[in-house]
Amino acid sequence: MVAAKLTPVGTDPREITLARGLLVAFLLSFGPAVSNSFARFAYALILPAMRSDRQWSYSQAGSINTVNAFGYL
């Protein structure tokens, strides 16, 4: 039984170029970026509920949201 090839026909698996490695690293960085974006957008949806449960004023909730936004910079 012959093992299946994982590389396309005509390519040498030892010839991994810098450009291909950078492309893989760039594409793998999308996972954390997408999950971080979901967390950022979900926070804005739960902020009104947090404000009413904690009995914050609008200025207090805005201050908390501003501090959270500065955390992403």
The first five atom37 places (N, CA, C, CB, O) and aatype in JSON, in Angstrom:
{
  "aatype": [12, 19, 0, 0, 11, 10, 16, 14, 19, 7, 16, 3, 14, 1, 6, 9, 16, 10, 0, 1, 7, 10, 10, 19, 0, 13, 10, 10, 15, 13, 7, 14, 0, 19, 15, 2, 15, 13, 0, 1, 13, 0, 18, 0, 10, 9, 10, 14, 0, 12, 1, 15, 3, 1, 5, 17, 15, 18, 15, 5, 0, 7, 15, 9, 2, 16, 19, 2, 0, 13, 7, 18, 10],
  "atom_mask": [
    [1, 1, 1, 1, 1],
    [1, 1, 1, 1, 1],
    [1, 1, 1, 1, 1],
    [1, 1, 1, 1, 1],
    [1, 1, 1, 1, 1],
    [1, 1, 1, 1, 1],
    [1, 1, 1, 1, 1],
    [1, 1, 1, 1, 1],
    [1, 1, 1, 1, 1],
    [1, 1, 1, 0, 1],
    [1, 1, 1, 1, 1],
    [1, 1, 1, 1, 1],
    [1, 1, 1, 1, 1],
    [1, 1, 1, 1, 1],
    [1, 1, 1, 1, 1],
    [1, 1, 1, 1, 1],
    [1, 1, 1, 1, 1],
    [1, 1, 1, 1, 1],
    [1, 1, 1, 1, 1],
    [1, 1, 1, 1, 1],
    [1, 1, 1, 0, 1],
    [1, 1, 1, 1, 1],
    [1, 1, 1, 1, 1],
    [1, 1, 1, 1, 1],
    [1, 1, 1, 1, 1],
    [1, 1, 1, 1, 1],
    [1, 1, 1, 1, 1],
    [1, 1, 1, 1, 1],
    [1, 1, 1, 1, 1],
    [1, 1, 1, 1, 1],
    [1, 1, 1, 0, 1],
    [1, 1, 1, 1, 1],
    [1, 1, 1, 1, 1],
    [1, 1, 1, 1, 1],
    [1, 1, 1, 1, 1],
    [1, 1, 1, 1, 1],
    [1, 1, 1, 1, 1],
    [1, 1, 1, 1, 1],
    [1, 1, 1, 1, 1],
    [1, 1, 1, 1, 1],
    [1, 1, 1, 1, 1],
    [1, 1, 1, 1, 1],
    [1, 1, 1, 1, 1],
    [1, 1, 1, 1, 1],
    [1, 1, 1, 1, 1],
    [1, 1, 1, 1, 1],
    [1, 1, 1, 1, 1],
    [1, 1, 1, 1, 1],
    [1, 1, 1, 1, 1],
    [1, 1, 1, 1, 1],
    [1, 1, 1, 1, 1],
    [1, 1, 1, 1, 1],
    [1, 1, 1, 1, 1],
    [1, 1, 1, 1, 1],
    [1, 1, 1, 1, 1],
    [1, 1, 1, 1, 1],
    [1, 1, 1, 1, 1],
    [1, 1, 1, 1, 1],
    [1, 1, 1, 1, 1],
    [1, 1, 1, 1, 1],
    [1, 1, 1, 1, 1],
    [1, 1, 1, 0, 1],
    [1, 1, 1, 1, 1],
    [1, 1, 1, 1, 1],
    [1, 1, 1, 1, 1],
    [1, 1, 1, 1, 1],
    [1, 1, 1, 1, 1],
    [1, 1, 1, 1, 1],
    [1, 1, 1, 1, 1],
    [1, 1, 1, 1, 1],
    [1, 1, 1, 0, 1],
    [1, 1, 1, 1, 1],
    [1, 1, 1, 1, 1]
  ],
  "atom_positions": [
    [[0.84, -1.17, 0.0], [0.0, 0.0, 0.0], [0.89, 1.24, 0.0], [-0.96, -0.01, 1.22], [1.84, 1.34, 0.78]],
    [[0.59, 2.16, -0.86], [1.4, 3.37, -1.02], [0.76, 4.5, -0.21], [1.52, 3.77, -2.53], [-0.46, 4.67, -0.22]],
    [[1.59, 5.26, 0.5], [1.08, 6.39, 1.29], [0.61, 7.5, 0.35], [2.17, 6.92, 2.25], [1.2, 7.73, -0.7]],
    [[-0.45, 8.17, 0.75], [-1.0, 9.25, -0.06], [-0.07, 10.46, -0.01], [-2.41, 9.64, 0.42], [0.5, 10.79, 1.03]],
    [[0.06, 11.11, -1.17], [0.88, 12.32, -1.23], [0.06, 13.51, -0.74], [1.4, 12.56, -2.67], [-1.12, 13.64, -1.07]],
    [[0.69, 14.35, 0.04], [0.01, 15.53, 0.55], [0.38, 16.79, -0.23], [0.33, 15.73, 2.0], [-0.16, 17.86, 0.03]],
    [[1.3, 16.66, -1.16], [1.72, 17.81, -1.96], [1.22, 17.64, -3.38], [3.25, 17.98, -1.93], [1.08, 16.52, -3.86]],
    [[0.95, 18.75, -4.06], [0.53, 18.66, -5.46], [1.62, 18.02, -6.32], [0.18, 20.05, -6.0], [2.81, 18.06, -5.98]],
    [[1.21, 17.44, -7.41], [2.13, 16.78, -8.32], [3.12, 17.8, -8.87], [1.37, 16.06, -9.47], [2.73, 18.88, -9.31]],
    [[4.39, 17.45, -8.85], [5.41, 18.31, -9.42], [6.04, 19.28, -8.44], [0.0, 0.0, 0.0], [6.9, 20.06, -8.83]],
    [[5.62, 19.25, -7.18], [6.24, 20.15, -6.21], [7.05, 19.33, -5.22], [5.17, 20.99, -5.47], [6.7, 18.21, -4.87]],
    [[8.11, 19.92, -4.78], [8.98, 19.28, -3.8], [8.63, 19.82, -2.42], [10.5, 19.52, -4.14], [8.66, 21.04, -2.23]],
    [[8.28, 18.97, -1.45], [7.88, 19.48, -0.14], [8.99, 20.24, 0.58], [7.42, 18.34, 0.73], [8.71, 20.98, 1.52]],
    [[10.23, 20.07, 0.16], [11.34, 20.8, 0.78], [11.45, 22.23, 0.28], [12.64, 20.07, 0.53], [12.19, 23.03, 0.85]],
    [[10.71, 22.56, -0.77], [10.79, 23.89, -1.37], [9.7, 24.81, -0.82], [10.68, 23.8, -2.9], [8.9, 25.36, -1.58]],
    [[9.66, 24.97, 0.47], [8.71, 25.9, 1.08], [9.39, 27.27, 1.1], [8.28, 25.44, 2.52], [10.41, 27.46, 1.75]],
    [[8.8, 28.18, 0.4], [9.41, 29.5, 0.27], [8.98, 30.41, 1.41], [9.05, 30.13, -1.08], [8.04, 30.12, 2.14]],
    [[9.68, 31.5, 1.54], [9.34, 32.5, 2.55], [7.96, 33.08, 2.29], [10.4, 33.62, 2.58], [7.2, 33.32, 3.22]],
    [[7.64, 33.31, 1.03], [6.34, 33.88, 0.69], [5.21, 32.95, 1.1], [6.26, 34.18, -0.82], [4.18, 33.4, 1.6]],
    [[5.39, 31.67, 0.9], [4.35, 30.71, 1.28], [4.21, 30.66, 2.8], [4.67, 29.31, 0.72], [3.1, 30.58, 3.32]],
    [[5.33, 30.7, 3.51], [5.28, 30.71, 4.97], [4.59, 31.95, 5.52], [0.0, 0.0, 0.0], [3.82, 31.87, 6.47]],
    [[4.87, 33.1, 4.9], [4.21, 34.33, 5.32], [2.72, 34.3, 5.01], [4.86, 35.53, 4.64], [1.91, 34.81, 5.79]],
    [[2.35, 33.7, 3.89], [0.94, 33.58, 3.55], [0.22, 32.71, 4.57], [0.78, 33.0, 2.14], [-0.89, 33.06, 4.99]],
    [[0.81, 31.61, 4.95], [0.2, 30.73, 5.95], [0.06, 31.47, 7.29], [1.04, 29.44, 6.14], [-0.99, 31.39, 7.93]],
    [[1.1, 32.18, 7.7], [1.03, 32.94, 8.96], [-0.05, 34.02, 8.89], [2.4, 33.58, 9.27], [-0.76, 34.24, 9.87]],
    [[-0.16, 34.68, 7.75], [-1.18, 35.71, 7.58], [-2.58, 35.12, 7.66], [-0.99, 36.44, 6.25], [-3.46, 35.68, 8.31]],
    [[-2.8, 33.99, 7.01], [-4.12, 33.37, 7.03], [-4.47, 32.81, 8.41], [-4.18, 32.25, 6.0], [-5.63, 32.85, 8.81]],
    [[-3.48, 32.3, 9.13], [-3.73, 31.79, 10.47], [-4.04, 32.9, 11.47], [-2.54, 30.98, 10.96], [-4.64, 32.65, 12.51]],
    [[-3.63, 34.11, 11.17], [-3.91, 35.22, 12.08], [-5.37, 35.67, 12.01], [-3.0, 36.39, 11.76], [-5.82, 36.44, 12.86]],
    [[-6.12, 35.21, 11.03], [-7.52, 35.6, 10.92], [-8.37, 35.0, 12.03], [-8.06, 35.18, 9.59], [-9.35, 35.63, 12.44]],
    [[-8.06, 33.82, 12.53], [-8.84, 33.2, 13.6], [-8.91, 34.06, 14.85], [0.0, 0.0, 0.0], [-10.01, 34.39, 15.3]],
    [[-7.78, 34.44, 15.42], [-7.84, 35.32, 16.59], [-8.45, 36.68, 16.29], [-6.45, 35.51, 17.16], [-9.13, 37.26, 17.14]],
    [[-8.23, 37.2, 15.1], [-8.79, 38.51, 14.75], [-10.32, 38.45, 14.7], [-8.24, 38.99, 13.4], [-10.99, 39.36, 15.17]],
    [[-10.85, 37.39, 14.13], [-12.31, 37.25, 14.04], [-12.92, 37.04, 15.42], [-12.68, 36.07, 13.12], [-13.94, 37.65, 15.74]],
    [[-12.3, 36.19, 16.25], [-12.86, 35.96, 17.58], [-12.77, 37.22, 18.44], [-12.13, 34.8, 18.27], [-13.67, 37.49, 19.24]],
    [[-11.7, 37.99, 18.29], [-11.58, 39.25, 19.02], [-12.65, 40.24, 18.57], [-10.18, 39.85, 18.83], [-13.2, 40.98, 19.39]],
    [[-12.95, 40.25, 17.29], [-13.99, 41.15, 16.78], [-15.36, 40.77, 17.33], [-14.02, 41.12, 15.26], [-16.14, 41.65, 17.68]],
    [[-15.66, 39.47, 17.39], [-16.93, 39.04, 17.97], [-17.05, 39.49, 19.42], [-17.08, 37.52, 17.88], [-18.12, 39.93, 19.84]],
    [[-15.98, 39.39, 20.18], [-16.01, 39.81, 21.59], [-16.23, 41.32, 21.7], [-14.7, 39.42, 22.3], [-16.98, 41.77, 22.57]],
    [[-15.59, 42.09, 20.83], [-15.77, 43.55, 20.88], [-17.2, 43.95, 20.56], [-14.82, 44.23, 19.9], [-17.77, 44.81, 21.23]],
    [[-17.79, 43.33, 19.54], [-19.14, 43.7, 19.15], [-20.17, 43.18, 20.14], [-19.44, 43.18, 17.76], [-21.21, 43.82, 20.33]],
    [[-19.93, 42.05, 20.77], [-20.86, 41.52, 21.76], [-20.88, 42.39, 23.01], [-20.49, 40.08, 22.13], [-21.93, 42.52, 23.65]],
    [[-19.76, 42.99, 23.36], [-19.71, 43.85, 24.53], [-20.68, 45.02, 24.38], [-18.28, 44.37, 24.76], [-21.35, 45.39, 25.34]],
    [[-20.75, 45.6, 23.21], [-21.66, 46.72, 22.98], [-23.12, 46.29, 23.13], [-21.43, 47.33, 21.6], [-23.97, 47.1, 23.5]],
    [[-23.41, 45.03, 22.85], [-24.78, 44.55, 22.98], [-25.18, 44.3, 24.43], [-24.96, 43.28, 22.18], [-26.35, 44.44, 24.78]],
    [[-24.22, 43.93, 25.28], [-24.57, 43.66, 26.68], [-24.37, 44.87, 27.59], [-23.74, 42.5, 27.19], [-24.75, 44.82, 28.76]],
    [[-23.8, 45.95, 27.08], [-23.58, 47.13, 27.91], [-24.88, 47.73, 28.45], [-22.84, 48.18, 27.11], [-24.89, 48.11, 29.62]],
    [[-25.97, 47.84, 27.68], [-27.21, 48.37, 28.28], [-27.74, 47.5, 29.43], [-28.27, 48.49, 27.2], [-28.26, 48.03, 30.41]],
    [[-27.62, 46.19, 29.31], [-28.06, 45.32, 30.4], [-27.16, 45.48, 31.62], [-28.06, 43.85, 29.94], [-27.64, 45.46, 32.76]],
    [[-25.86, 45.64, 31.4], [-24.95, 45.88, 32.51], [-25.27, 47.21, 33.19], [-23.48, 45.87, 32.02], [-25.22, 47.31, 34.42]],
    [[-25.62, 48.22, 32.4], [-25.93, 49.52, 32.96], [-27.17, 49.46, 33.85], [-26.13, 50.54, 31.85], [-27.19, 50.05, 34.93]],
    [[-28.19, 48.74, 33.4], [-29.41, 48.67, 34.21], [-29.23, 47.77, 35.43], [-30.57, 48.16, 33.36], [-29.76, 48.08, 36.5]],
    [[-28.5, 46.68, 35.3], [-28.28, 45.79, 36.44], [-27.41, 46.43, 37.51], [-27.64, 44.49, 35.98], [-27.66, 46.26, 38.71]],
    [[-26.41, 47.17, 37.1], [-25.48, 47.81, 38.05], [-25.94, 49.2, 38.47], [-24.09, 47.9, 37.44], [-25.33, 49.84, 39.32]],
    [[-27.03, 49.66, 37.86], [-27.6, 50.98, 38.13], [-26.58, 52.09, 37.9], [-28.13, 51.05, 39.56], [-26.43, 53.01, 38.71]],
    [[-25.88, 51.98, 36.78], [-24.92, 53.0, 36.38], [-25.66, 54.13, 35.68], [-23.82, 52.41, 35.47], [-26.71, 53.9, 35.07]],
    [[-25.12, 55.33, 35.75], [-25.64, 56.42, 34.93], [-25.05, 56.25, 33.52], [-25.26, 57.83, 35.54], [-24.17, 55.43, 33.29]],
    [[-25.57, 57.04, 32.59], [-25.04, 56.95, 31.23], [-23.58, 57.37, 31.17], [-25.87, 57.8, 30.29], [-22.81, 56.83, 30.38]],
    [[-23.2, 58.34, 31.99], [-21.8, 58.78, 31.97], [-20.88, 57.71, 32.55], [-21.64, 60.08, 32.76], [-19.76, 57.54, 32.07]],
    [[-21.33, 56.98, 33.57], [-20.52, 55.89, 34.12], [-20.37, 54.76, 33.1], [-21.14, 55.36, 35.42], [-19.27, 54.23, 32.92]],
    [[-21.46, 54.4, 32.45], [-21.4, 53.34, 31.43], [-20.53, 53.78, 30.26], [-22.81, 52.97, 30.93], [-19.78, 52.97, 29.7]],
    [[-20.61, 55.05, 29.89], [-19.76, 55.56, 28.82], [-18.29, 55.54, 29.19], [0.0, 0.0, 0.0], [-17.44, 55.26, 28.36]],
    [[-18.01, 55.83, 30.46], [-16.61, 55.78, 30.92], [-16.07, 54.36, 30.87], [-16.5, 56.33, 32.35], [-14.94, 54.14, 30.45]],
    [[-16.87, 53.4, 31.3], [-16.46, 51.99, 31.24], [-16.23, 51.57, 29.79], [-17.54, 51.07, 31.9], [-15.26, 50.87, 29.49]],
    [[-17.11, 52.0, 28.9], [-16.96, 51.65, 27.49], [-15.72, 52.32, 26.89], [-18.21, 52.07, 26.7], [-15.05, 51.73, 26.04]],
    [[-15.41, 53.54, 27.31], [-14.22, 54.23, 26.81], [-12.95, 53.52, 27.26], [-14.21, 55.68, 27.29], [-12.02, 53.35, 26.47]],
    [[-12.91, 53.11, 28.51], [-11.75, 52.37, 29.02], [-11.59, 51.06, 28.25], [-11.89, 52.09, 30.53], [-10.47, 50.66, 27.92]],
    [[-12.7, 50.39, 27.98], [-12.65, 49.15, 27.2], [-12.12, 49.42, 25.79], [-14.04, 48.5, 27.13], [-11.32, 48.64, 25.28]],
    [[-12.55, 50.5, 25.17], [-12.08, 50.82, 23.82], [-10.59, 51.13, 23.81], [-12.87, 52.0, 23.25], [-9.89, 50.75, 22.88]],
    [[-10.09, 51.83, 24.84], [-8.66, 52.13, 24.91], [-7.84, 50.87, 25.1], [-8.38, 53.1, 26.06], [-6.66, 50.84, 24.74]],
    [[-8.44, 49.83, 25.65], [-7.73, 48.56, 25.8], [-7.39, 47.91, 24.48], [0.0, 0.0, 0.0], [-6.47, 47.09, 24.42]],
    [[-8.1, 48.25, 23.42], [-7.83, 47.67, 22.11], [-6.8, 48.45, 21.31], [-9.12, 47.59, 21.31], [-6.37, 48.0, 20.25]],
    [[-6.39, 49.59, 21.81], [-5.4, 50.4, 21.08], [-4.0, 50.0, 21.4], [-5.57, 51.84, 21.39], [-3.05, 50.59, 20.87]]
  ]
}
